[in-house]
């Protein structure tokens, strides 16, 4: 590959893909703050709010495995990625125009499924073009989504001071629409590496690769990690609002700090794991992040909560790309399909995190955060017996 083509491809996958990731996740990121606003506006209890987030996770889980399979077999991957941008845009616009709880749940679930479908195709393509830098490129991809989930809640928190939740959701669909227009130009450039060739779907071979104890342990870790993140992010804003009296803007700042810590640290942690190994970093982040979330429930000072959220974000979010890279190295090949499987399992069962956090929050909102801490800690311990290749 000549230097010009290499530079163009690096720009496409290391800049345009993370930006696209941020676009499809922007509306979903705003929902972490819009959720409590919807609950207050419609008189929802914590369990109903948990159901809303659970439904979104189930939608995300169902879409990612077929998306990953398509990503490994489609020649025009860019067309599929373009379609996800418009899929998300239309579903969010329809949700913003409704006042019926179940209609809102349905369209937000559809939007979540569209956003989730982006991930295995984009990440699989990136790791196939840069096979020796898996955790780094996954970390770079994570930046886009994490920045969206950082600044979207922050913007939503400010806008909620002046506007209704459905107006804020409408505004937060604009980035997805803009990238949908831009990606019309970029879509034809997205393709599989020329040396990559897959025959028909070898379900047996994929299952044999996945059901090995080490791979199953890592998949369980990813599932518990997803449950932890969803439990924390779906209930933490409501906890801070009700227990600490956070305003919507301060709530947005707190969630933004949590996510920004993970976004900044992710490529660095991924690069370190590419060089020195993954297992210890992953275990330390999962257990340490759980401890930080648990400590937050004992802190009464708002000034102390915000730094703890940064540290928790660094520990809990930055290790995501490291854990996923562990699976790819054990299964090998069919990256998009494997990533789709990982995400389907993780995101699908993450719905339980939202439901359980909602149930625990109905008794005491602090219990919702403690359940997130427990999920993260258990995820770290599950990795202990895994024999890492790196």
N, C-alpha and C positions, 0 to 999 in steps of 0.2 A: 504494500500500500504506500503510495507516495505521500510526502509530508503534508501536502494540501488536503488530500482526502482524509488523512489521519486527524488533522486539526478540525476539519469540518465534522467528522464523526464524533470527536471528543466534545465539541461544542453541542452537538445534537443530544448526546446521551448524558453528559455531565451538567448541562445547563438547561436545555429545553425540556428534558424529561422531568427533572425535579420541579421546574416551574409548572409543567402540566400536572404533576402530582399535587402541587399546591392548589391548582385551580379546581380539580375535581373534589378536593377535600375541604375547600373553603367554606361552603355552606354547612357541611357537617361539623366543621370546627366551630362555627358560630352557634350551632345548636347546643353546645355544652352550656352556653349562657342563656340561650333562648329557652332551653328546657324549663328552668325554674320560672321564667316569665310566662311561658305557656301554662305551667301548673297553676300559677297565681291567677292568671286571666280566666282560666277555665275551671278553677276550683278543683284541680286534681290532687290526689293524695300521693305520698311517696311511691306507693306500689304502682299506681297508674303511670307515674313518670318513669319508673323502672321498666314497665311494659313497653313504653315508647322507645326507650333506648335498646331494650332487648330485641324488639321487632327489627330495628335497624341492623343490629348485629346478625340476626338470622338472615336477613336479606343479603348482607355482605357475605356471609358464609356460603349461601347457596350459589352465588354468582361466580365465585373465584375459581372453583375447580373446572367448570366448563370453559371459563375464560382462559385459564392456563393451558388447557388442551388445545384450544383454538390458536393460542399464541405460538405453540410449537408446530402447528401445521399450516397456518395461514401464510401466504406469501406477502400479502398486503397488510402487515401488522399495523401500519400507520392508520389505515382506514378504520380498523377496529378501535384504536385509541381515540380517533376523532369522534367516532360514534358515541363513546362513553361520555365525552364532554357535553354533547347535546342531550344525551339521555338524562344526565344529572340536571342540566339546566331546565329542561321541560318539567321534570318531576318536582323540582323545588318551586318553580313558578306556580304549578297547580296547587301544591301544599299551602303556599302563601295566600292563596285566594279562598281558602276554606275556613270555616269555623267549627266543623264537625270533628270531634276527637278521632274517630276511627278513619275518616278520610285523610286527615293529617297524618296519622300513623301510617296509612297505606302508601301515600305518595312519598313521605320521608324514607320509608323502607325501600321503595323503588329507587329513589335517588341514591341511597346508601349502596344498593346493589350495583348501580352503574359506576359509582366511584370505586368500589372494591374491584370491579372487573378490570380497571386500569392497571392495578398493581402487579399481578403475575406476568402480564404481557410485557410491561415496561421493565420490570426488574429482571425477568428472564432474558430479555434482549440485552440488557446492560451486562449481566454476568457472562453471557455467551461471547460478547465482544471483548470482555476483559476478565478472562477466567482466573488469572493469578491475583486479582485484586477484588475478590468477591465482597468481603466485608466492607472495604472502602467504598466501592460503588453503591452497595446497598445503603451504606450510611449517607452517601451523597443524595441518593434518591429520597431517603427518609427526611432530609432537610426540608425539601419542598412541602411535604405534607405537614411536617411539624411546625414550620413557619406559618402555614395556613391556620393550623390549629392554635398557634400562638397569637397571631394578630387578628384573626377573625373573632375570637371571643372578646379581645380587647376593644375592637371596633364595635362589636355588638353591645358590649357593656355601656359604652358611651352613647350609642344611638338609642338604647332603651330608655335613657333619661328623657328623651324627647319624642320617641315614636313607639307605636305598638309593635308587638313581636312579629306580626306578619309583614309589616312594612320593612322591618329590619332584615327578615329573611329574604324579601324581594331584593333589597339592596345588595345583600351578600351573594346573590346569584350572578351579579355583574362580572366578577373575575372569570367564572366558568364560561360565560358567553363570550367574553373577549378572547380567551384562549381557544375557544371553539372556532372562532373566526381565524385566528393566527395559524392554528394547526391545519387548516385547509391547505396551506402552503407547505407545511413541514411533513405532513402525512406520507407523501410519496417517497421521502428519504429514509423512512424506517423500514429496515429489512433484516432478515436473518443473515448471520455470517455465511459466506459462500461455501465453506467447508462443512457446514452443518447439514446433516441429512437425517431425517427420521422416516422410518417406514410406517406401517400401521400402528395402531395403539396396542402396545403389548401390556395388557392389564396384568397378566400373570407376573411378568418381569417386574413391573412397578410395585405390585403387592409384595413380592418376595423381597424387594429392596427395602420396603417400608416397614414390614412386620418384624424386622430384626430388633432385639431388645434395645440396643443403643439408640436406634432411630426412634422407636416408640417412646423412649424416655425423653428424648429431645422434643418430640411432638407434644408430649404431656406437659413439658416445661413451657412450650409456646402457648398451649391452651391456658394454663394457669396464669401465665404472664398476661395474656389478653384479658382474662377474667379480672385480674387485679386492676389493669388500666381502666377497663370499662366501669368497674365498680367505683373506682376512685373518681374518675372524671364525670360520671353521671351524678354522683351524690355530693362531691366536695363543694361545688358552688352553692347547693342548697344548704349544706352544713355551715359554710361560712356566712351565708346570708341569715340563717335562722339563729345560729349559736353565737356568732361574733358580730352580727349586725353589719356585715359588709354591704356596701352599696353595689349596684350593678357594675359600676366602673372599677371599683376596687376588686370585685370578684373577677372581672375580666383581667385585671393586672395580675392577680394571683395565679390564675390558670395560665396566663401568658408566660409568666416567669417559670412555671413548672415545665412547660413545653419548650421554651427557648433554651433552657439549660440542656435538655436532651438534644435539641437540634444542633447546638454549637458543638457539643461533645461527640456526637455520633460519628462523623467521619474520622476524627482523631482516634477514638476508641477502636473503630473498625480497622484503621491503618495499623495500630499497635497489635491488634489480634492477628492481622495478616502476617506480621513479622515474628511475634513471640508466642502465639498460641491463644486459644479462645476460652477454654473451660474455666480457668480461674477468674478471668475478667467477668464472665457471665454470672458465675456463682456469687461473686462479690457484689455485683450490681443488683442482682435480684434480692439477696438477703438484706444488703445495706439499704436499698430503696424501701423495702418493707418496714424496716426499723424506723426510717425517717417518717413514713406515713403514720406509723403507730405513735411516735413521739408528738406529732402534730396535735393529736387528740388530747394531749396533756397541757399544751401551751395555751396560755390565756392572752398573751401579748400579740397584737396584730403585727408589730414590728419584728417579732421573732418568727412568726409564721411564714412571712415572705421569703427569708433566706432558706428556711427549711424546704419550702416548695422548690427552690432552685436546685438544692442538693438532691432532693428526691427525684426531680426530673432528670438530672444528670445520671443518677444511678439506674433508674428504672427504664428510661427510654433509650439511652445510648447503647445498651447491650442487645437491643432487638436485632440489629443487623448481624451481630456476632453470633447469636443463637441460630439465626436463619442460615448463615454461612456454614455452621456446623452440620446442619441437615444436608445442604447441597453437596458437601464434601463426602458425606457418607452414602448418599443415594447416587449421585453423579448422573449427568445427562438429563435431557428433557426438563430443563430448568423451569420453564414456564409452567409445565404440568405439575411438577413437584411443588413449586411456589403456590400454585393454585390449591393444591391439596393441603399444604401447610396452612394457608390462609383460611380455607374452608373449615378445617378442623378448629383452628384457633378462634376465628371470628364467630363461627357457629356456636361453639360452647361458651364464648365470651358473653353471649346473651344471658347465661346463667349467672354471670357476675353481676349484671345489672339487676336481674330479678332478685337475687339473694341480697344484694345491697339495698334494694328497695324494701324488702321484707325486714331486714335488720334496721334500716332507717326508720321504719314505722314504729319500732320499739324505742330506739334512741339513735339520732343521726350520727353520733360518734361511733356506734357499732358498724355503720356502713363503711366508714373509713378503716376501722379495725379489720373488717372482713377483707378489704383490699390489701392491707398489710399482710394478712395471713396467707392469702393466695400467692403473693410475691415471694414470701419467705419459703413456702413449701416448694414453689417452682425452683428455687435455688438448690434446695436439698435433693430434689429429684435428679439433678445433674451430677451429684457427687459420684455415683458409681459408673458414670459413662466414660468409656475409654475414648478420649478425643484423639483424632488423627494428627492434629497439629498442636 
